[in-house]
Amino acid sequence: LAKYISLCIDNGTPYVAYQDGGNLNKATVMKYNGSNWEGVGQPGFTTSSAHYLSLYIESDIPYVAYRGESNKATVMKYNGSNWETVGGGGFSASDVMYMSLYVYNGTPYVAYQDQGNLNKATVMRYNGSYWESVGSAGFTPSLASYTSLYIYNGTPYVAFQDGANSFRITVMRSE
């Protein structure tokens, strides 16, 4: 059983990340080698079950963001032989949902619904030492679900289902 499926294409190679029901609901990443699907590192590599997975590949390095232990945000990357945590697991201040990951010039960014900020959206980035908020935490006017993050010229843009706008789509950017 696969849930929370995320797809990314790297130089024509499709990769998928998913919650793997056959591995205690932990995350698994696979790629298509042209004739078969093969694992990227160990299947079920996360320390706990993984929800709301988001996969991104930059410079042939797969990254996965997910809600893990204690329902907080974690990002991991594949170093060629093992999956390693980026900046420590469970870095968000509170519980998260609807994770969206983007890696810009080697810097991972994550947008998510921040349950500690009235379910508004928060964007964080790893600065090489620790995870930090980009702009204000909980920057959206109201409930932000189904977040989608994109970085353009260093500026994060977040699309989301907006509870303050009859649950329509809103796009905001962070300064």
Buried (B, 14 or more C-beta within 10 A) or exposed (E): EEBBEBEBEBEEEEBBBBBBBEBEBBBBBBBBEEEEEEEBBBBBBBBBBBBBBBBBBBEEBBBBBBBBEEBBBBBBBBEEEEBEBBBEBBBBBBBBBBBBBBBBEEBBBBBBBBBBBEBBBBBBBBEEEEBEBBBEBBBBBBBBBEBBBBBEEEEBBBBBBBBEEEEEEBEBBBE
